[in-house]
Amino acid sequence: MGFRVLSPRISQKIMNIVFIISGLITILILVFVLGYILIKGLPVVNLDFIFSNPIDSGREGGIFPMIVSSLFVTLIAGIIATPLGVGAAVYLAEYAGENWLVKVIRFGAETLASIPSIVFGLFGLAFFVVFLGLGWSILSGSLVLAIMAIPTIFQVSEVTISSIPSSFREGSFGLGATKWQTVYRVVLPAAIPGIVTGVILGMTRAISEAAAVMFAVGAALSLPLSIFDPGRPLPLHLYILATEGISLDNAYGTAAVLVILVLFVTIITNLAVDRYQNKIMGR
């Protein structure tokens, strides 16, 4: 007795149910993880915890120097990684065509994106800290995170720029614009929402990495006053508190602050992107 083939309509309904269930499971996992961290960590978080210095290696006190270290490292990494990643994407999407160099660049980006973060940390220790003599510092950690973020920014930006309709370029050329004027005035403004998404993805990965910075930025509990001072970003502080058994309560509090920072940056950036899209669409 042969199996009866399902009709296309029934197959479509079944797959719709499967996709909906998959999406709901993903959302539930996200809500569970974030909810667990916030429930355990928010009771610890208050103004004193946020704006005071750690005491007794973080067993007591707050995390203000860690917040500043995280902001410094992420901001500098973004300043370094964004023009490099977007510039490479513009070159490949608008100028390079298809040749061996393009294949090498794409292969290099894919390889960098798949390398474990601790390998980046060891590279930063050997090259930036020791070879270049930068020492354990905010700058060394920022350079490591910039290298980590570049592949994500590059890949997302290239896809976004390549997806801009060719009619945009043809219309610009028809009005007498040069290649660079077309890229700068037409293509990039239209691609900004996707590029910003790539920057967010790259930098949120960078800000949450402990293994990548633990060998480059140091683990100082003091407030960094310049990019050449050592620091202790929030992920590294969380790792030390949890693994060394210093204070599990403060570890949960640190995790909650880190989650809130990432959510805040993501929400604010998305709102700005939506406002920009509405503006260029004349809404």
PyRosetta script that sets phi, psi and omega in degrees:
from pyrosetta import init, pose_from_sequence

init()
pose = pose_from_sequence("MGFRVLSPRISQKIMNIVFIISGLITILILVFVLGYILIKGLPVVNLDFIFSNPIDSGREGGIFPMIVSSLFVTLIAGIIATPLGVGAAVYLAEYAGENWLVKVIRFGAETLASIPSIVFGLFGLAFFVVFLGLGWSILSGSLVLAIMAIPTIFQVSEVTISSIPSSFREGSFGLGATKWQTVYRVVLPAAIPGIVTGVILGMTRAISEAAAVMFAVGAALSLPLSIFDPGRPLPLHLYILATEGISLDNAYGTAAVLVILVLFVTIITNLAVDRYQNKIMGR")
pose.set_psi(1, 120.1)
pose.set_omega(1, -176.3)
pose.set_phi(2, -78.7)
pose.set_psi(2, 160.8)
pose.set_omega(2, 178.2)
pose.set_phi(3, -82.6)
pose.set_psi(3, 136.3)
pose.set_omega(3, 179.4)
pose.set_phi(4, -80.5)
pose.set_psi(4, 126.8)
pose.set_omega(4, -179.8)
pose.set_phi(5, -73.6)
pose.set_psi(5, 131.7)
pose.set_omega(5, 178.5)
pose.set_phi(6, -68.0)
pose.set_psi(6, 145.4)
pose.set_omega(6, 178.1)
pose.set_phi(7, -70.2)
pose.set_psi(7, 154.5)
pose.set_omega(7, 179.7)
pose.set_phi(8, -56.9)
pose.set_psi(8, -34.5)
pose.set_omega(8, -178.7)
pose.set_phi(9, -66.9)
pose.set_psi(9, -43.4)
pose.set_omega(9, 179.0)
pose.set_phi(10, -67.4)
pose.set_psi(10, -41.4)
pose.set_omega(10, 178.1)
pose.set_phi(11, -59.4)
pose.set_psi(11, -40.7)
pose.set_omega(11, 179.1)
pose.set_phi(12, -63.2)
pose.set_psi(12, -43.0)
pose.set_omega(12, 179.3)
pose.set_phi(13, -64.0)
pose.set_psi(13, -42.1)
pose.set_omega(13, 179.7)
pose.set_phi(14, -61.7)
pose.set_psi(14, -45.8)
pose.set_omega(14, -178.5)
pose.set_phi(15, -68.1)
pose.set_psi(15, -34.5)
pose.set_omega(15, 175.5)
pose.set_phi(16, -61.2)
pose.set_psi(16, -42.4)
pose.set_omega(16, 178.9)
pose.set_phi(17, -64.2)
pose.set_psi(17, -42.1)
pose.set_omega(17, 179.4)
pose.set_phi(18, -61.4)
pose.set_psi(18, -44.7)
pose.set_omega(18, -179.0)
pose.set_phi(19, -66.4)
pose.set_psi(19, -40.2)
pose.set_omega(19, 178.9)
pose.set_phi(20, -63.8)
pose.set_psi(20, -44.2)
pose.set_omega(20, 178.8)
pose.set_phi(21, -62.3)
pose.set_psi(21, -41.8)
pose.set_omega(21, 178.7)
pose.set_phi(22, -60.7)
pose.set_psi(22, -43.8)
pose.set_omega(22, 178.4)
pose.set_phi(23, -64.0)
pose.set_psi(23, -41.4)
pose.set_omega(23, 179.5)
pose.set_phi(24, -65.4)
pose.set_psi(24, -39.9)
pose.set_omega(24, 178.5)
pose.set_phi(25, -62.6)
pose.set_psi(25, -42.7)
pose.set_omega(25, 178.6)
pose.set_phi(26, -60.5)
pose.set_psi(26, -45.0)
pose.set_omega(26, 179.5)
pose.set_phi(27, -64.4)
pose.set_psi(27, -40.7)
pose.set_omega(27, -179.7)
pose.set_phi(28, -64.4)
pose.set_psi(28, -39.9)
pose.set_omega(28, 177.5)
pose.set_phi(29, -62.6)
pose.set_psi(29, -44.3)
pose.set_omega(29, 179.3)
pose.set_phi(30, -61.6)
pose.set_psi(30, -47.0)
pose.set_omega(30, -179.5)
pose.set_phi(31, -63.0)
pose.set_psi(31, -39.7)
pose.set_omega(31, -179.7)
pose.set_phi(32, -64.6)
pose.set_psi(32, -47.3)
pose.set_omega(32, -178.1)
pose.set_phi(33, -64.2)
pose.set_psi(33, -50.4)
pose.set_omega(33, -179.2)
pose.set_phi(34, -65.1)
pose.set_psi(34, -41.3)
pose.set_omega(34, 179.7)
pose.set_phi(35, -62.2)
pose.set_psi(35, -42.6)
pose.set_omega(35, 180.0)
pose.set_phi(36, -62.4)
pose.set_psi(36, -44.8)
pose.set_omega(36, -179.6)
pose.set_phi(37, -64.4)
pose.set_psi(37, -45.0)
pose.set_omega(37, -177.4)
pose.set_phi(38, -68.9)
pose.set_psi(38, -38.8)
pose.set_omega(38, 178.7)
pose.set_phi(39, -63.3)
pose.set_psi(39, -40.2)
pose.set_omega(39, -179.6)
pose.set_phi(40, -78.1)
pose.set_psi(40, -29.4)
pose.set_omega(40, -171.9)
pose.set_phi(41, -98.6)
pose.set_psi(41, -31.9)
pose.set_omega(41, -175.5)
pose.set_phi(42, -61.7)
pose.set_psi(42, -34.9)
pose.set_omega(42, 176.8)
pose.set_phi(43, -59.7)
pose.set_psi(43, -23.2)
pose.set_omega(43, 179.8)
pose.set_phi(44, -84.0)
pose.set_psi(44, -26.7)
pose.set_omega(44, -172.1)
pose.set_phi(45, -80.0)
pose.set_psi(45, 125.1)
pose.set_omega(45, 172.7)
pose.set_phi(46, -152.4)
pose.set_psi(46, -179.6)
pose.set_omega(46, -177.4)
pose.set_phi(47, -62.2)
pose.set_psi(47, -37.4)
pose.set_omega(47, 179.0)
pose.set_phi(48, -66.4)
pose.set_psi(48, -38.7)
pose.set_omega(48, 178.9)
pose.set_phi(49, -66.0)
pose.set_psi(49, -36.5)
pose.set_omega(49, -176.6)
pose.set_phi(50, -78.7)
pose.set_psi(50, -38.3)
pose.set_omega(50, -169.6)
pose.set_phi(51, -108.0)
pose.set_psi(51, 8.4)
pose.set_omega(51, 178.6)
pose.set_phi(52, -110.4)
pose.set_psi(52, 165.1)
pose.set_omega(52, 179.4)
pose.set_phi(53, -87.3)
pose.set_psi(53, 153.8)
pose.set_omega(53, 178.5)
pose.set_phi(54, -69.8)
pose.set_psi(54, 149.2)
pose.set_omega(54, 178.8)
pose.set_phi(55, -125.1)
pose.set_psi(55, 139.3)
pose.set_omega(55, 178.0)
pose.set_phi(56, 56.7)
pose.set_psi(56, 54.7)
pose.set_omega(56, 177.1)
pose.set_phi(57, 62.5)
pose.set_psi(57, 20.8)
pose.set_omega(57, 179.3)
pose.set_phi(58, 99.7)
pose.set_psi(58, 0.6)
pose.set_omega(58, 178.6)
pose.set_phi(59, -66.3)
pose.set_psi(59, -31.7)
pose.set_omega(59, 176.6)
pose.set_phi(60, -135.0)
pose.set_psi(60, 177.5)
pose.set_omega(60, 178.9)
pose.set_phi(61, 82.9)
pose.set_psi(61, -160.9)
pose.set_omega(61, -173.9)
pose.set_phi(62, -118.8)
pose.set_psi(62, -159.2)
pose.set_omega(62, -172.7)
pose.set_phi(63, -133.8)
pose.set_psi(63, 24.4)
pose.set_omega(63, -177.0)
pose.set_phi(64, -58.9)
pose.set_psi(64, -46.2)
pose.set_omega(64, 177.3)
pose.set_phi(65, -60.4)
pose.set_psi(65, -31.8)
pose.set_omega(65, 179.6)
pose.set_phi(66, -70.6)
pose.set_psi(66, -38.1)
pose.set_omega(66, 177.3)
pose.set_phi(67, -63.9)
pose.set_psi(67, -44.7)
pose.set_omega(67, 179.5)
pose.set_phi(68, -63.7)
pose.set_psi(68, -42.8)
pose.set_omega(68, 178.3)
pose.set_phi(69, -60.0)
pose.set_psi(69, -43.8)
pose.set_omega(69, 179.7)
pose.set_phi(70, -62.6)
pose.set_psi(70, -43.7)
pose.set_omega(70, -179.9)
pose.set_phi(71, -65.5)
pose.set_psi(71, -42.5)
pose.set_omega(71, 178.0)
pose.set_phi(72, -60.6)
pose.set_psi(72, -51.9)
pose.set_omega(72, -176.3)
pose.set_phi(73, -61.1)
pose.set_psi(73, -44.9)
pose.set_omega(73, -177.5)
pose.set_phi(74, -68.6)
pose.set_psi(74, -42.2)
pose.set_omega(74, -179.8)
pose.set_phi(75, -63.3)
pose.set_psi(75, -46.5)
pose.set_omega(75, -179.6)
pose.set_phi(76, -66.6)
pose.set_psi(76, -40.3)
pose.set_omega(76, 177.6)
pose.set_phi(77, -61.5)
pose.set_psi(77, -40.2)
pose.set_omega(77, 178.5)
pose.set_phi(78, -66.0)
pose.set_psi(78, -40.0)
pose.set_omega(78, 178.6)
pose.set_phi(79, -62.9)
pose.set_psi(79, -35.6)
pose.set_omega(79, -179.9)
pose.set_phi(80, -79.3)
pose.set_psi(80, -44.8)
pose.set_omega(80, -171.2)
pose.set_phi(81, -77.5)
pose.set_psi(81, -35.0)
pose.set_omega(81, -173.3)
pose.set_phi(82, -62.9)
pose.set_psi(82, -52.8)
pose.set_omega(82, 179.4)
pose.set_phi(83, -63.7)
pose.set_psi(83, -34.0)
pose.set_omega(83, 178.9)
pose.set_phi(84, -68.2)
pose.set_psi(84, -46.9)
pose.set_omega(84, -179.3)
pose.set_phi(85, -66.0)
pose.set_psi(85, -45.5)
pose.set_omega(85, 180.0)
pose.set_phi(86, -68.5)
pose.set_psi(86, -39.8)
pose.set_omega(86, 178.8)
pose.set_phi(87, -61.3)
pose.set_psi(87, -43.4)
pose.set_omega(87, 177.5)
pose.set_phi(88, -64.3)
pose.set_psi(88, -37.7)
pose.set_omega(88, 179.2)
pose.set_phi(89, -65.8)
pose.set_psi(89, -42.0)
pose.set_omega(89, 178.2)
pose.set_phi(90, -63.0)
pose.set_psi(90, -42.1)
pose.set_omega(90, 179.6)
pose.set_phi(91, -60.5)
pose.set_psi(91, -48.0)
pose.set_omega(91, -177.3)
pose.set_phi(92, -69.6)
pose.set_psi(92, -38.7)
pose.set_omega(92, -175.3)
pose.set_phi(93, -79.9)
pose.set_psi(93, -29.8)
pose.set_omega(93, -171.2)
pose.set_phi(94, -113.9)
pose.set_psi(94, -24.9)
pose.set_omega(94, -171.5)
pose.set_phi(95, -120.4)
pose.set_psi(95, -34.3)
pose.set_omega(95, -165.8)
pose.set_phi(96, -75.8)
pose.set_psi(96, -35.4)
pose.set_omega(96, -171.9)
pose.set_phi(97, 74.6)
pose.set_psi(97, -150.0)
pose.set_omega(97, 178.6)
pose.set_phi(98, -119.8)
pose.set_psi(98, 109.6)
pose.set_omega(98, 177.8)
pose.set_phi(99, -150.4)
pose.set_psi(99, -176.2)
pose.set_omega(99, -175.3)
pose.set_phi(100, -66.1)
pose.set_psi(100, -32.8)
pose.set_omega(100, -179.4)
pose.set_phi(101, -66.7)
pose.set_psi(101, -39.3)
pose.set_omega(101, 178.0)
pose.set_phi(102, -61.4)
pose.set_psi(102, -43.6)
pose.set_omega(102, 179.8)
pose.set_phi(103, -63.4)
pose.set_psi(103, -38.6)
pose.set_omega(103, 178.8)
pose.set_phi(104, -65.6)
pose.set_psi(104, -43.1)
pose.set_omega(104, -179.6)
pose.set_phi(105, -63.8)
pose.set_psi(105, -45.0)
pose.set_omega(105, 179.7)
pose.set_phi(106, -64.9)
pose.set_psi(106, -40.7)
pose.set_omega(106, 178.1)
pose.set_phi(107, -63.8)
pose.set_psi(107, -40.6)
pose.set_omega(107, 178.1)
pose.set_phi(108, -63.7)
pose.set_psi(108, -40.9)
pose.set_omega(108, 178.9)
pose.set_phi(109, -65.2)
pose.set_psi(109, -42.8)
pose.set_omega(109, 179.0)
pose.set_phi(110, -64.8)
pose.set_psi(110, -37.3)
pose.set_omega(110, 179.3)
pose.set_phi(111, -67.7)
pose.set_psi(111, -44.5)
pose.set_omega(111, 178.6)
pose.set_phi(112, -61.2)
pose.set_psi(112, -38.8)
pose.set_omega(112, -177.9)
pose.set_phi(113, -67.2)
pose.set_psi(113, -23.3)
pose.set_omega(113, -176.6)
pose.set_phi(114, -98.2)
pose.set_psi(114, -4.0)
pose.set_omega(114, -178.8)
pose.set_phi(115, -75.1)
pose.set_psi(115, 134.2)
pose.set_omega(115, 177.4)
pose.set_phi(116, -59.5)
pose.set_psi(116, 146.2)
pose.set_omega(116, -174.6)
pose.set_phi(117, -63.0)
pose.set_psi(117, -31.0)
pose.set_omega(117, -178.5)
pose.set_phi(118, -66.9)
pose.set_psi(118, -27.2)
pose.set_omega(118, 176.2)
pose.set_phi(119, -66.4)
pose.set_psi(119, -40.4)
pose.set_omega(119, 175.1)
pose.set_phi(120, -61.0)
pose.set_psi(120, -39.9)
pose.set_omega(120, 178.6)
pose.set_phi(121, -62.2)
pose.set_psi(121, -43.7)
pose.set_omega(121, 178.7)
pose.set_phi(122, -66.0)
pose.set_psi(122, -37.9)
pose.set_omega(122, 175.7)
pose.set_phi(123, -62.8)
pose.set_psi(123, -43.1)
pose.set_omega(123, 178.6)
pose.set_phi(124, -61.5)
pose.set_psi(124, -38.9)
pose.set_omega(124, 177.6)
pose.set_phi(125, -63.3)
pose.set_psi(125, -45.1)
pose.set_omega(125, -176.4)
pose.set_phi(126, -72.2)
pose.set_psi(126, -40.2)
pose.set_omega(126, -172.2)
pose.set_phi(127, -93.7)
pose.set_psi(127, -55.4)
pose.set_omega(127, -174.8)
pose.set_phi(128, -77.0)
pose.set_psi(128, -45.4)
pose.set_omega(128, -175.1)
pose.set_phi(129, -74.2)
pose.set_psi(129, -47.9)
pose.set_omega(129, -173.2)
pose.set_phi(130, -93.0)
pose.set_psi(130, -57.3)
pose.set_omega(130, -173.0)
pose.set_phi(131, -66.3)
pose.set_psi(131, -49.7)
pose.set_omega(131, 180.0)
pose.set_phi(132, -81.4)
pose.set_psi(132, -10.7)
pose.set_omega(132, 176.9)
pose.set_phi(133, 72.2)
pose.set_psi(133, 24.2)
pose.set_omega(133, 179.5)
pose.set_phi(134, -78.0)
pose.set_psi(134, -17.7)
pose.set_omega(134, -180.0)
pose.set_phi(135, 69.1)
pose.set_psi(135, 179.2)
pose.set_omega(135, 174.3)
pose.set_phi(136, -70.9)
pose.set_psi(136, 112.5)
pose.set_omega(136, -173.5)
pose.set_phi(137, -156.8)
pose.set_psi(137, 165.7)
pose.set_omega(137, 175.4)
pose.set_phi(138, -58.8)
pose.set_psi(138, -39.5)
pose.set_omega(138, -178.5)
pose.set_phi(139, -64.1)
pose.set_psi(139, -44.2)
pose.set_omega(139, 179.1)
pose.set_phi(140, -61.4)
pose.set_psi(140, -45.7)
pose.set_omega(140, 178.3)
pose.set_phi(141, -63.6)
pose.set_psi(141, -37.4)
pose.set_omega(141, 179.3)
pose.set_phi(142, -65.3)
pose.set_psi(142, -40.2)
pose.set_omega(142, 178.9)
pose.set_phi(143, -64.7)
pose.set_psi(143, -39.6)
pose.set_omega(143, 177.3)
pose.set_phi(144, -62.8)
pose.set_psi(144, -46.8)
pose.set_omega(144, -179.4)
pose.set_phi(145, -67.2)
pose.set_psi(145, -32.6)
pose.set_omega(145, 177.2)
pose.set_phi(146, -63.4)
pose.set_psi(146, -42.8)
pose.set_omega(146, 177.8)
pose.set_phi(147, -62.2)
pose.set_psi(147, -36.9)
pose.set_omega(147, 178.1)
pose.set_phi(148, -67.8)
pose.set_psi(148, -36.6)
pose.set_omega(148, -174.3)
pose.set_phi(149, -82.2)
pose.set_psi(149, -25.4)
pose.set_omega(149, -175.3)
pose.set_phi(150, -55.7)
pose.set_psi(150, -47.1)
pose.set_omega(150, -178.5)
pose.set_phi(151, -58.6)
pose.set_psi(151, -42.3)
pose.set_omega(151, -179.7)
pose.set_phi(152, -65.2)
pose.set_psi(152, -46.6)
pose.set_omega(152, 179.3)
pose.set_phi(153, -61.6)
pose.set_psi(153, -42.4)
pose.set_omega(153, -178.7)
pose.set_phi(154, -64.5)
pose.set_psi(154, -48.5)
pose.set_omega(154, -176.0)
pose.set_phi(155, -65.0)
pose.set_psi(155, -45.9)
pose.set_omega(155, -179.8)
pose.set_phi(156, -67.1)
pose.set_psi(156, -40.3)
pose.set_omega(156, -179.5)
pose.set_phi(157, -66.3)
pose.set_psi(157, -39.6)
pose.set_omega(157, 179.9)
pose.set_phi(158, -63.6)
pose.set_psi(158, -45.0)
pose.set_omega(158, 178.4)
pose.set_phi(159, -61.5)
pose.set_psi(159, -42.0)
pose.set_omega(159, -179.4)
pose.set_phi(160, -64.5)
pose.set_psi(160, -47.4)
pose.set_omega(160, -179.0)
pose.set_phi(161, -64.9)
pose.set_psi(161, -40.2)
pose.set_omega(161, 179.7)
pose.set_phi(162, -66.4)
pose.set_psi(162, -25.5)
pose.set_omega(162, -177.8)
pose.set_phi(163, -83.7)
pose.set_psi(163, -6.7)
pose.set_omega(163, 176.8)
pose.set_phi(164, -65.7)
pose.set_psi(164, 128.5)
pose.set_omega(164, -176.9)
pose.set_phi(165, -55.6)
pose.set_psi(165, 141.4)
pose.set_omega(165, -180.0)
pose.set_phi(166, -65.4)
pose.set_psi(166, -20.9)
pose.set_omega(166, 178.6)
pose.set_phi(167, -63.3)
pose.set_psi(167, -29.1)
pose.set_omega(167, 176.3)
pose.set_phi(168, -62.0)
pose.set_psi(168, -45.9)
pose.set_omega(168, -179.0)
pose.set_phi(169, -68.7)
pose.set_psi(169, -43.5)
pose.set_omega(169, -178.9)
pose.set_phi(170, -62.5)
pose.set_psi(170, -40.2)
pose.set_omega(170, 177.1)
pose.set_phi(171, -63.7)
pose.set_psi(171, -39.2)
pose.set_omega(171, 179.1)
pose.set_phi(172, -66.9)
pose.set_psi(172, -44.5)
pose.set_omega(172, 178.2)
pose.set_phi(173, -63.4)
pose.set_psi(173, -36.0)
pose.set_omega(173, 179.8)
pose.set_phi(174, -65.2)
pose.set_psi(174, -25.3)
pose.set_omega(174, 177.8)
pose.set_phi(175, -88.2)
pose.set_psi(175, 2.9)
pose.set_omega(175, 176.2)
pose.set_phi(176, 93.1)
pose.set_psi(176, 11.0)
pose.set_omega(176, 179.8)
pose.set_phi(177, -75.3)
pose.set_psi(177, 150.2)
pose.set_omega(177, 175.6)
pose.set_phi(178, -80.0)
pose.set_psi(178, 174.7)
pose.set_omega(178, 179.3)
pose.set_phi(179, -60.3)
pose.set_psi(179, -48.0)
pose.set_omega(179, -177.9)
pose.set_phi(180, -67.0)
pose.set_psi(180, -39.4)
pose.set_omega(180, 176.8)
pose.set_phi(181, -61.3)
pose.set_psi(181, -38.1)
pose.set_omega(181, 177.9)
pose.set_phi(182, -65.2)
pose.set_psi(182, -43.8)
pose.set_omega(182, 179.7)
pose.set_phi(183, -65.7)
pose.set_psi(183, -45.7)
pose.set_omega(183, -173.6)
pose.set_phi(184, -75.6)
pose.set_psi(184, -39.3)
pose.set_omega(184, -173.4)
pose.set_phi(185, -95.0)
pose.set_psi(185, -22.7)
pose.set_omega(185, -173.9)
pose.set_phi(186, -116.5)
pose.set_psi(186, -55.6)
pose.set_omega(186, -171.8)
pose.set_phi(187, -71.0)
pose.set_psi(187, -52.2)
pose.set_omega(187, -176.5)
pose.set_phi(188, -62.6)
pose.set_psi(188, -44.4)
pose.set_omega(188, 176.4)
pose.set_phi(189, -58.6)
pose.set_psi(189, -37.8)
pose.set_omega(189, 178.9)
pose.set_phi(190, -70.8)
pose.set_psi(190, -25.9)
pose.set_omega(190, -177.1)
pose.set_phi(191, -94.0)
pose.set_psi(191, -2.1)
pose.set_omega(191, -175.1)
pose.set_phi(192, -55.7)
pose.set_psi(192, -44.3)
pose.set_omega(192, 179.4)
pose.set_phi(193, -56.6)
pose.set_psi(193, -44.3)
pose.set_omega(193, 178.9)
pose.set_phi(194, -68.6)
pose.set_psi(194, -38.3)
pose.set_omega(194, 178.6)
pose.set_phi(195, -64.1)
pose.set_psi(195, -43.0)
pose.set_omega(195, 178.2)
pose.set_phi(196, -61.8)
pose.set_psi(196, -38.9)
pose.set_omega(196, 176.4)
pose.set_phi(197, -60.1)
pose.set_psi(197, -43.0)
pose.set_omega(197, 177.6)
pose.set_phi(198, -63.1)
pose.set_psi(198, -40.2)
pose.set_omega(198, 178.1)
pose.set_phi(199, -64.5)
pose.set_psi(199, -41.6)
pose.set_omega(199, 179.0)
pose.set_phi(200, -62.1)
pose.set_psi(200, -46.2)
pose.set_omega(200, -180.0)
pose.set_phi(201, -61.0)
pose.set_psi(201, -44.0)
pose.set_omega(201, -179.3)
pose.set_phi(202, -66.6)
pose.set_psi(202, -41.6)
pose.set_omega(202, -175.8)
pose.set_phi(203, -79.4)
pose.set_psi(203, -31.4)
pose.set_omega(203, 175.4)
pose.set_phi(204, -67.5)
pose.set_psi(204, -33.8)
pose.set_omega(204, 173.3)
pose.set_phi(205, -65.9)
pose.set_psi(205, -40.8)
pose.set_omega(205, -178.0)
pose.set_phi(206, -66.6)
pose.set_psi(206, -42.5)
pose.set_omega(206, -175.2)
pose.set_phi(207, -69.2)
pose.set_psi(207, -20.2)
pose.set_omega(207, -177.2)
pose.set_phi(208, -98.0)
pose.set_psi(208, 4.9)
pose.set_omega(208, -176.7)
pose.set_phi(209, -90.0)
pose.set_psi(209, 129.0)
pose.set_omega(209, 173.9)
pose.set_phi(210, -101.6)
pose.set_psi(210, -42.2)
pose.set_omega(210, -176.2)
pose.set_phi(211, -63.7)
pose.set_psi(211, -32.6)
pose.set_omega(211, -176.3)
pose.set_phi(212, -71.8)
pose.set_psi(212, -30.5)
pose.set_omega(212, -174.2)
pose.set_phi(213, -103.3)
pose.set_psi(213, -12.6)
pose.set_omega(213, -173.2)
pose.set_phi(214, -65.0)
pose.set_psi(214, -24.5)
pose.set_omega(214, 179.1)
pose.set_phi(215, -95.5)
pose.set_psi(215, -7.3)
pose.set_omega(215, -172.9)
pose.set_phi(216, -117.6)
pose.set_psi(216, -35.3)
pose.set_omega(216, -173.4)
pose.set_phi(217, -94.2)
pose.set_psi(217, -14.5)
pose.set_omega(217, -176.6)
pose.set_phi(218, 87.9)
pose.set_psi(218, -170.0)
pose.set_omega(218, -179.7)
pose.set_phi(219, -141.0)
pose.set_psi(219, 36.2)
pose.set_omega(219, -176.9)
pose.set_phi(220, -70.8)
pose.set_psi(220, 139.8)
pose.set_omega(220, 178.5)
pose.set_phi(221, -87.5)
pose.set_psi(221, -8.3)
pose.set_omega(221, -177.6)
pose.set_phi(222, -83.3)
pose.set_psi(222, 162.8)
pose.set_omega(222, -179.9)
pose.set_phi(223, -75.5)
pose.set_psi(223, 124.3)
pose.set_omega(223, 178.1)
pose.set_phi(224, -73.3)
pose.set_psi(224, 129.6)
pose.set_omega(224, -178.5)
pose.set_phi(225, -102.6)
pose.set_psi(225, -13.0)
pose.set_omega(225, 176.7)
pose.set_phi(226, -149.1)
pose.set_psi(226, 171.6)
pose.set_omega(226, -178.5)
pose.set_phi(227, -72.4)
pose.set_psi(227, -11.0)
pose.set_omega(227, 179.3)
pose.set_phi(228, -96.5)
pose.set_psi(228, 1.7)
pose.set_omega(228, 176.3)
pose.set_phi(229, -88.7)
pose.set_psi(229, 148.2)
pose.set_omega(229, 173.5)
pose.set_phi(230, -71.9)
pose.set_psi(230, 162.7)
pose.set_omega(230, 179.2)
pose.set_phi(231, -151.2)
pose.set_psi(231, -175.0)
pose.set_omega(231, 176.3)
pose.set_phi(232, -144.6)
pose.set_psi(232, 93.1)
pose.set_omega(232, 178.8)
pose.set_phi(233, -61.2)
pose.set_psi(233, 162.2)
pose.set_omega(233, -176.4)
pose.set_phi(234, -55.7)
pose.set_psi(234, -45.3)
pose.set_omega(234, 179.8)
pose.set_phi(235, -60.4)
pose.set_psi(235, -39.8)
pose.set_omega(235, 178.9)
pose.set_phi(236, -68.4)
pose.set_psi(236, -40.6)
pose.set_omega(236, 177.4)
pose.set_phi(237, -62.5)
pose.set_psi(237, -42.8)
pose.set_omega(237, 177.4)
pose.set_phi(238, -60.8)
pose.set_psi(238, -43.8)
pose.set_omega(238, -179.9)
pose.set_phi(239, -61.7)
pose.set_psi(239, -44.6)
pose.set_omega(239, -178.5)
pose.set_phi(240, -66.8)
pose.set_psi(240, -43.2)
pose.set_omega(240, 179.7)
pose.set_phi(241, -61.3)
pose.set_psi(241, -40.9)
pose.set_omega(241, -175.4)
pose.set_phi(242, -78.3)
pose.set_psi(242, -46.0)
pose.set_omega(242, -173.9)
pose.set_phi(243, -75.4)
pose.set_psi(243, -31.0)
pose.set_omega(243, -179.6)
pose.set_phi(244, -93.1)
pose.set_psi(244, 2.8)
pose.set_omega(244, 176.4)
pose.set_phi(245, 64.5)
pose.set_psi(245, 29.6)
pose.set_omega(245, -177.3)
pose.set_phi(246, -71.4)
pose.set_psi(246, -51.7)
pose.set_omega(246, 179.5)
pose.set_phi(247, -162.9)
pose.set_psi(247, 107.1)
pose.set_omega(247, 179.8)
pose.set_phi(248, -70.0)
pose.set_psi(248, -33.8)
pose.set_omega(248, 178.3)
pose.set_phi(249, -63.3)
pose.set_psi(249, -46.4)
pose.set_omega(249, 177.9)
pose.set_phi(250, -67.2)
pose.set_psi(250, -29.2)
pose.set_omega(250, 176.2)
pose.set_phi(251, -64.6)
pose.set_psi(251, -44.8)
pose.set_omega(251, 177.2)
pose.set_phi(252, -64.8)
pose.set_psi(252, -39.5)
pose.set_omega(252, 177.1)
pose.set_phi(253, -62.2)
pose.set_psi(253, -41.9)
pose.set_omega(253, 177.0)
pose.set_phi(254, -63.2)
pose.set_psi(254, -42.1)
pose.set_omega(254, 178.4)
pose.set_phi(255, -62.7)
pose.set_psi(255, -40.1)
pose.set_omega(255, 178.9)
pose.set_phi(256, -64.0)
pose.set_psi(256, -42.9)
pose.set_omega(256, 178.4)
pose.set_phi(257, -63.8)
pose.set_psi(257, -41.1)
pose.set_omega(257, 179.1)
pose.set_phi(258, -62.8)
pose.set_psi(258, -44.1)
pose.set_omega(258, 178.4)
pose.set_phi(259, -62.3)
pose.set_psi(259, -43.9)
pose.set_omega(259, -179.6)
pose.set_phi(260, -63.9)
pose.set_psi(260, -40.5)
pose.set_omega(260, 177.8)
pose.set_phi(261, -61.4)
pose.set_psi(261, -46.1)
pose.set_omega(261, -179.8)
pose.set_phi(262, -63.4)
pose.set_psi(262, -44.2)
pose.set_omega(262, 178.6)
pose.set_phi(263, -63.3)
pose.set_psi(263, -41.3)
pose.set_omega(263, -179.4)
pose.set_phi(264, -62.8)
pose.set_psi(264, -47.8)
pose.set_omega(264, -179.9)
pose.set_phi(265, -62.6)
pose.set_psi(265, -42.9)
pose.set_omega(265, -178.6)
pose.set_phi(266, -64.3)
pose.set_psi(266, -45.7)
pose.set_omega(266, -178.1)
pose.set_phi(267, -65.7)
pose.set_psi(267, -45.7)
pose.set_omega(267, -178.8)
pose.set_phi(268, -62.9)
pose.set_psi(268, -42.3)
pose.set_omega(268, -179.6)
pose.set_phi(269, -66.1)
pose.set_psi(269, -41.6)
pose.set_omega(269, 178.8)
pose.set_phi(270, -64.1)
pose.set_psi(270, -39.4)
pose.set_omega(270, 177.1)
pose.set_phi(271, -63.5)
pose.set_psi(271, -40.2)
pose.set_omega(271, 178.6)
pose.set_phi(272, -65.8)
pose.set_psi(272, -40.0)
pose.set_omega(272, 178.3)
pose.set_phi(273, -65.0)
pose.set_psi(273, -43.5)
pose.set_omega(273, 178.3)
pose.set_phi(274, -61.8)
pose.set_psi(274, -40.3)
pose.set_omega(274, 178.6)
pose.set_phi(275, -65.2)
pose.set_psi(275, -39.3)
pose.set_omega(275, 178.0)
pose.set_phi(276, -65.0)
pose.set_psi(276, -42.2)
pose.set_omega(276, 179.0)
pose.set_phi(277, -63.0)
pose.set_psi(277, -43.4)
pose.set_omega(277, 178.7)
pose.set_phi(278, -63.1)
pose.set_psi(278, -35.1)
pose.set_omega(278, -179.8)
pose.set_phi(279, -67.4)
pose.set_psi(279, -46.5)
pose.set_omega(279, -177.8)
pose.set_phi(280, -73.1)
pose.set_psi(280, -21.1)
pose.set_omega(280, 177.3)
pose.set_phi(281, -87.7)
pose.set_psi(281, -4.1)
pose.set_omega(281, 177.7)
pose.set_phi(282, 75.1)
pose.set_psi(282, 25.5)
pose.set_omega(282, -178.9)
pose.set_phi(283, -88.0)
pose.dump_pdb("model.pdb")
